[in-house]
Amino acid sequence: MQPFDAQSKPLGDDAGGSGDHVGPDGHGGDEQLLAALLDGMEAGLCAFDQDGVVTHWNAEAERILGWSATDAIGRRGFGGWAARPADAEGVAERLLAAMVAPGRRVHEFALVTKDGRRVLVRTQSAAVPGADGRPAGVYCAFSEVHTQIDLERSIALSEALFSDASWGVALIDADLRPAVVNGYGARMLRTGRSELLGRPLGDLLSAGVEELENALQHVLAEGAPPTATADLWVTPRGDDSGGRYCWRSGFVRLGSPLGEEPVPLGVGWLFTDITRQKTAEKDAAQVRFRYQQLHRADRAAAECGTALEAATLQLDFALAGFADHALVDLVHGNGQLARIASTPEGEPGPCELTADNAIPVGYGQNHPARQAVERLGTVRTGFGSLAEEQTAAEERIDAWAADRRWPRGTVHGLSTVLRSRGRTLGVLTFLRGSGRRLFDRPDAAYAEDVAARVAMALDLAGLAGERRQQD
């Protein structure tokens, strides 16, 4: 049989290892090259002539079955050596049937190794034409079924990840640029799949890009991090709201299986949005901490010698992690508000009582403290959005705070009324400085709980009545 070169001698001798034959047509170099290619294949390969005699047997076939080329070449079929007698005839029929069938045929059957084990292989066989165009034999490429299945599973997994995965999946190259991304990941990045390919990560994220790049560089250099996942807070540039999102991320270093050494090809980045979960956890932890503070404040206030001391102590506990400053103003008989307690204007410090006086603070008509007294509720205010705060000059912020009689650097305020036994005693104001977020509804609820305790302490002290008598 001349399965690969109809004009040359079969490669049986070359497959056996001599590699020195030069045919009469001068194609010896071609035969040596072909023999080297066959032996370098990652699949076992054998060939049969028209009579089913083995003519070629490569190194991978020897690795899989243990039979050498010397053992295999010249044998008729697999019977008596590489297949059980009961299977040999069926195997030969299926392989030789490829000579009269168009295209390739795929089969699975069990072969026998040299040490007597059975190996399930998947084969692809096809006819080899001779010089006259008619089938001169058949070649058969085969591999162990589990190896083929692993490959197919890997390919199927890759296709599923980039089509149906409920996580974002991106392949980041060694230059830290996206090479492939699935649809879910593109939606999270607020862009199209093709639009982000090859772009720097800084073009995709306006916040969190440094943390992401550090994680990717670590994986490229050291491999996957010791922790299974990392939670990254990011802001996509395409997100109009400018909000921050928590993406739970996993990283896998990608290396080429074909290289002699594992050279990193990039990083597989898997990520999903857990912002709601993180926000819920954060809110729950915040609520636990705040009401633990209220509980501690109540226990500490019970040990105070005076009700005034208990009122200021309540504020000291409330300020922890909540606000930078606290102000307490009481209502006089003429409806004006006078300061009776406050925290220092400079560095944060404990809330202290002011000197006994009835001089009004001088709030404007639309001041949040006045509005809180008029509405018998809570009023929140702020300098502006975070972006406006970051771009505003310090003088503008200080002027805004001074206009409201608040300490310099104040950007957010919350005023809530102090009431006890159906009477309005005054107003409690919490203030936050630059870099802190606006007061929200949960903050207002907490401030109202604190105000109720402070109002009871002030009412108990009889301070409000004393001030009115002085007026």
N, C-alpha and C positions, 0 to 999 in steps of 0.2 A: 504494500500500500504506500502511496505517496501523498499523505493527507495535507501537507502544508506546502510542498513544492513538487509538482507533478514530474519535474525533470530531474529531481535530485534523489539521492538515496535516503531512505527513512532514517530518522534521528535516533534509532535505537542505540547505536554505539555512543553517540554524543550524550544521550540521556544517562548512559552508564558511566560517564565521567571522563572519557578520553578527550573529546573535543578537538582532535587533531585532523579529522578527515577533511580533505579537499576534493570535491567532486570533479568529474571530468569537464563540467561546464564552468569551473572556476568559482562556484558559489559556496566554497567552504566557509568563507567569512560570514556569509548570510546564515548558514546553518548554525555556526557558533553563536551568532547573535540571537537567533531564534531559540537555541537551547538555553541561553542565559535568561531570556525573557520568560520562557516557560518555567524555569526553576525559580524565578523571582516572583511568580504569581502568588497572590494570597489565597487562591483557591486550588484545590487539587485538580489535576487535569490528566486525563488519559485518552488515548485514541485507539480505535479498532479498525482493522481493514474489513473488506467485504465479508470475510469468513469469520469475523468476530475475534481475530487474534490481536492481542494488545501490541501496539507499535510504539506508543509513547507513554511515559510515566514521569511526572515531574516531582520535585522535592517536596512540595506541599502534600501531594498524594502520599508520599512516603511518611511524612510527619503524622498525617491523620490516621493511616492504616498500619503503619509500621513495615509494610512491604517495600523493599527497595526496587529500583528500576530493573536490576538484574533478576530479582525474583519475579517481576511482573511481565516484562517484555517477552513476547513469544508464547505466552499462554493463551489458550482459547477461552474467552469469556472469564467469568469470575468463579466458575464451578471448581470445587475441590481445593480452593485456597482462600479467596476473598469473599466467598458467599457460601452459605449452607447449601448442601445438595438440594434441599427442598425448595430453596429460593432461586438457585442459579439459573434455571431455565427461564423463569419469569423475568428475571432481571435482564438476561441476554435479549429476550424478545422485545422488551420495552426499549432497550438501548438501540438495537439495530433497526427498530421500526422508524427511528428518526431519519434513516436514509431515504425513505419513500414518503416522508411527511414534510409539508412545507414549514419553514420557520423552525423555531426551537421548541423542544418538548421538555416539560418539567415533571420530574418524578421524585418520589421519596421512597427509599427502601433501606433495608438493613444490610450492612456489609460486615465482614469479620476481619478483625485486626490480626496481626501476626502472632500476638500473644493470646488469641482466642476470645477476645472481647467482641461484643456486637456494638456497632456504631450506626445510628440512624443518620443517613445523609440525604441532602436534597441535591438533585442533579439537574443540569441543563444540558441537553444533548442536541446536536444538529448535524446534518449531513456535510461531508467534505467532498466537493466536486473534484473529479480528476481532470486530466488535460482535455478530454473529449466532452467535458461538461456533465458527464454522468457521475452519480455518486460513487466515490472510491472508498468510502469508509464513513466513520462517524467519530466525532470527538465528544467528550463528556467532561464537563466541569462540575465539580462537586465540593460541598463543604458540609461540616456537621450541622445538623438541623438547628441545634440550640444557638450556634453562632449566627446562622442566618436569621433566626427568629429575633435574637438580640438586636441585630442590625435593623430589621424591619420595625421592631418596637421603638428603637431610637428615632428612626425617621418618622414614624407615626406620632411619637411624642412631640417631636419638634414641630410637625405640622399642626398638631392640636394646640400647642402652646401659642402658636402665632395665628390661630384662627378662633378657637372657642374658649381659651383660658379666661377664668374670671379674675385673674391677677394681671397686672401690667407686666409685660416681658420685653426686655430690650437687650440687645447685644451691643456692648460698648467696646470699640476697638482699643488698641494699645495707646492711641493718641487721645483717649477719653472722648470720643465722638460716637454718637449712635450709628450703628451699621444696619440693624434691623430692629423693628419694633412692632408689636402686635396692635390690633385695633383698640383694645381696652387701654393699653398704655398710652397710645396717641391721644385718646380722649382725656385721660388724666393730665397729660401735658398741654392740653388745649391747642392741639395742632393736628395736621394731617400726617399720615404715616410716611409719605414721601417727602414732606416739607422739612422734617427734622433730621433727615439722614445726612450725616457728615457735618452737622453744625456743632459748634462748641456748646457745652452744657450751659454756659453763661448766657447763651441766646435763648435758652428754654426756661431757665429758672432765674427769678430775680432775688430770691432768698433761699438759703440752704445749699447753694451750689458748692460752697467751700467744703462743707461736711460731706457732701456726696463725692466730690473729687478725692478727698482724703481717703474715704472708704474704698473707692475704686483703685487708687494707687496702692493702698495696703494690700488689697487682694492680688493685684498684678505682681507685687514684690514678694509677698509672704504666703499667698493662698487665702482660702476662706478664713474669715475672722473666727475666733474661738466661740463667740456667741452666735446662736443660730440666726438671729435677725437683729436689725437695728431700726430704731424709730427715728426718722428724719423729718424735721419740720421745714417745709418748703413753700414757696409761692411761685406758681407758673406765671410766666410773663404774659401769657394770653388770658389770664384770669382778670376780668374787669373789676371785681370786687377788691382785689389786693389782699384777700384773706390768707392766712397761713393754714397749711394742711399737714397733717401727720401721715406720712407714708411708711408703713412697715416694710422693710426692705431686706431681701436676702441676696447674697452675692456668691457666684461660683466662678472660679478661674477657668478659662478655656484654653486647652493646649492641643496641639496637632498630634493625632495618633500616628502620623506618617513620619514625623521627624525623629532623628536619632536621639535628640535630647528634647525634653518637654519645654518648648519655647512658647510663652504665653501669646495667644492670639487675641485675647481681650477678656472681658468679664461678662458673664450673664447676670443681669440685674432683674430680679423679680420684686414687684412692689404692689401694694394695695393700700387704699385709703382707709385709715382707721381714725379719722378726725373725730367722728361722733363718739366712738368708744373712748378715746383719750379725753375728750371734753367732758363726757359723763363721769369718767374716773376722777378727773381733776375737780369737777364740781362737787362730787361726793366727798372727796378728801377735804375740800375747802369748807363744806358745810360741817363735817365732823370737827375740824379744827376750830371753827368759829364758835360752835356751841359748846365745845370743851372749854374754850376761853370764857364763855358766859358762865359756865358752871364753876370754874375756878374763881372768877370775879365775885360770884355770889358768896362763895365760901370765905373768900378773903374779906369782903365787905362786912360780913357778919362779925368779924373780929375788930372792925374799926371803932375808935372811940367816939367819933361824931358822924352824923349823917353826911355832912359836907365832905369829909374825908372819904366816905364810902362812895359818894358821887364821882369824885375825881379818880378814885381807884378803878371804878367801872370803866372809865374812859381809857385809862392806861392799859387795861387788859384788851379793850376793844381795838385799840390802834394797831396792835401787833399784826403785821401782814395785811392790814386793811387800808390805812390812811397814814399820811405824814403829820397832819395837824388836826386838832379838835378845838372848837370854840363853843362856849356856852354863854348865851345871852338871855337875860330875863326881861319879861314885859313889865314896864312900870305903869302907874295909873293913867298916864297920858298916852299910852299906847306905844311909847318909844322902847327901844331895846338897849339894854346896858350890859356890858361885858362883866361877867363874874368869875370866869375861869377860862384858861387857854393854855396851849402848849407853847414853848419858846419859838420865836420866829426863825432862829438860825438852825443849829443842829437839832434833830429830833430829841425830845426830852419828855419828862412826865408832865401831866396836866396839873397846873397849879392855880389856886385861887388868886384873883387880882385884888388890889386894894379896894376897900369898901367905898364905893362911889355910885352916884346915880347919873353920871354924865352919859347921854346917849352915844351910841357908836357912830351915828351919822350915815346909816345906810340910805341909799336912794329908794325912791318909791317902788321901783321894779326889782329891788334886790331879792335874791332867792330866799334869804331869811325872812324878809317881810312877807313874801308870797307864801311861804310855808305856814306862817302864823295865820294869814288870811284864809288859806284853804284848809287849815287844820290837817295838813298832810305832809308830804315829802316833795321836794323840788330838787332836780338834778340839773347841773349846768356844766359847761366846759368851754375852753378856749376855741376848740375846733377839732377837726379830724386829726388823726395821727400824722398824716402827710402835711397838713397845715402847721401843726406843732413843730415838726422837724425842720420846715423851711422858714418859720418865723424867727425874726431876730429876738434876742433875749429882752431887749428894751420893750418890744411890743407885748411880750408875755407879762413882764413886770408891770407895765402900765395897765394891762387888763386886770391883774390882781389888785393893784393899788386902787383902782376905781371901785372895787368891791370891798375895800378895807381888809384884804386878805394878805398873808405874807408873800414876799417876793418868790417868784418861781412857781406859784400855784397855777395849775392849768385845769383842774377839775374840782368841782364842789358839790356837796350834797347837804341840804338843810332839811331837818325834820322837826316837827313841832314837839314840845315837851308838854304833856298833859297828865294831870292826876286829879282824881275825884271830880271829873267833869269840868275842870278849869284849865285854861291855857297858862302855863307858867313861863314859857319862853321858847327858845329854839336851840337845837344842837346842830352844829355844822362840822362836817368832816371834809378835809381838803387833801388833794393829791398833787404831787409835783410832776415835773417833766419826766417823760419816759414811762409813766404809768397809764393804764387804760382808763377809759371813762367809767364812771359808776353805772352799774346796770341794775336791773330789777332785783336780783338776789341781794345785791349790795344794799339797796333801799330797804328790803325786808329785814336785813341784819341790823341796819342803822336804827330802824324803828324799834327792834327788840332792845337795843342798847338804850335808846331814848326813854323807853318805858321804865327801865330800872333807874336811870339818872333822875327822871321826873319824880319817882317815888321817894328817892333819897332827898331831893331838894324839898319836896313837900313835907317830908318828915322833919326836916331841919327847921321848917318854918321860915326859911330865908326869903321866900317870895313875899310873904306878908310883912316881914321886917322892912324890906325895900319899899314897899308901898307906903308904909307908915312914915318912912323918911321923906317921901315925896310930899 
